[in-house]
Amino acid sequence: MSHADDLLKQAKDVLAMNDRGNYTQPAHGLYPHQWLWDSCFIAIGLRHLDIERAKLELVSLLRGQWHNGMFPNIIFRDDSAYRRDRNAWRSWLSPYAPDDVTTTGITQPPMLAEAIVQIGAKLALPERRSWYRLLYPSLLAYHQWLYKERDPHGEGLVLQIHPWETGLDNTPPWMAELHEHLLPLWIRAIQKIKFDRVIGLFRRDTHSVPIDQRFSTVEAMALYDIQRRLRRKGYDISKILDHSLFSIEDLSFNSILIRANTHLRDIAKTLGEELPPELEKSIDKTEVSYEELWDPYSSQYYSRDFVTHRLLKVPSVATLLGLYAGTIPKDRAEKLVRLLENEHAFGPAYPVPSVPTNSFWFKPKGYWQGPSWVNMNWLIIDGLKRYGFNDHAAALRDSTLEMVRKAGCSEYFDPLTGQAAGAENFSWTASLTIDLLKTK
Ligand code: GLC
């Protein structure tokens, strides 16, 4: 068997192992439920193996859609073993929550349009139309919700209210805000007397993954506190924004939104539908406002505080997602590629690190604070191709496959050594490996 066959088999086995019938869990034990953007990345790989199963992966997400249009980041399993997870969120407190399943009350980056289109690309036009027809109303409602609820001033960028909404859970720009401005007093007190070390002993997420590869306990407590506050406000955005909780126009989320909007327009066109004029206006605005996130001094994009419009100038892999967005000017795209080439920034031996290696925050195995993640690589490869950096795209594809071949389908990888980190047998690593093997 060739290297590529071996890798393909390994990746297929991981997806089969995590298959729960109508959806795929991200990883056994640590992530047992259905996650929103995970299922999108998973469907992108599954389409090469079994197109009907790939469709089902996305159709299963519709169970969780809220009546106001939101797709939650998690749909919980209903077994009694997971009562604690469901109770932590109590989605039933919101009048908009679905009746038959329990979910969280927050969303995740809008990868759905991409996954729908990637499946569509495998279908002949009549089947593609029926496929789009099935998903279009839900997708449209989701994009409308994103603007109505998350762009309350009509400025074009959408805001996020919890770091989990970015998908890059403990990414430095958000954690810097947390430590500087948002750490509740009770948590500061615990930190001061170092009691967090004792509390850390009781964490469930560190049973299978070492604690230094996850959130710090102080951060985990703070995120739990924020989640509890969202719950107390019944996930009502007007009440949430009245108080000083997180409200950040996140760079990775908005980059993915721009691409998703482009896909939504294509889907509508294929169906002969017109998007509502309000939505069209918002979409145009996002592409323009996105450029306000550019910082000419450091030649990078950053996330922004929703209220003050202050750029959160802490670098992370999100800066490279402008390539994936696909609407940034060519000269800015070139500047981003220079960062990718720089071995002291985003170009170590096993790219792309979630934080540049010369950053104060960089920890090679620190979850979203250093490791390379295959989903980020997939997005960046896609973006590089769109801007004509085909050699860079091919090199990143090869190094990504090499990393997975050596270390297995892990959740993330040490960018300096390529070693595995986080959960083993992680579904999106497997599915996107399949996609990278099957497409050039
Ligand atoms: C972690 C990741 C998030 C992912 C989830 C399930 O929380 O940070 O992006 O969706 O795990 O895999």
Boltz pocket constraint, residues with backbone or C-beta under 6 A from the ligand:
constraints:
  - pocket:
      binder: B
      contacts: [[A, 26], [A, 27], [A, 31], [A, 35], [A, 37], [A, 38], [A, 167], [A, 168], [A, 169]]
      max_distance: 6.0
